[in-house]
Amino acid sequence: MLYKIIENEPVSFVLLWRNGDFPTNGGHYFSAFRGCYSEKDFMDFSRKDQILFEDDLPDMYKPLK
């Protein structure tokens, strides 16, 4: 569902996370995780050419020489 919203946008920023106390917090989370019902969908999303994660970006905070 997320990809359908952002696929035609020139630049998008999306923040996803999972609270560290899951599942004791009543199942409250904002992203897929290993073993959840949407894990496969998230992995498919993450493999799209247009999707970048922090690890895909250059070191933008490295001091200039």
LINGI-V917173 format. One record per pair of residues at least 6 apart in sequence whose C-alpha atoms are under 7 Angstrom apart, sorted by the first residue. I is the first residue (numbers start at 1). GAP is how many residues later the second one is. Records with the same first field share a line. If there is no record, write none. Layout:
BEGIN
I=GAP + GAP
END
This chain:
BEGIN
6=6
16=14 + 15
17=12 + 13 + 14
18=11 + 12 + 13
19=10
22=6
32=6 + 7 + 10
33=6
END
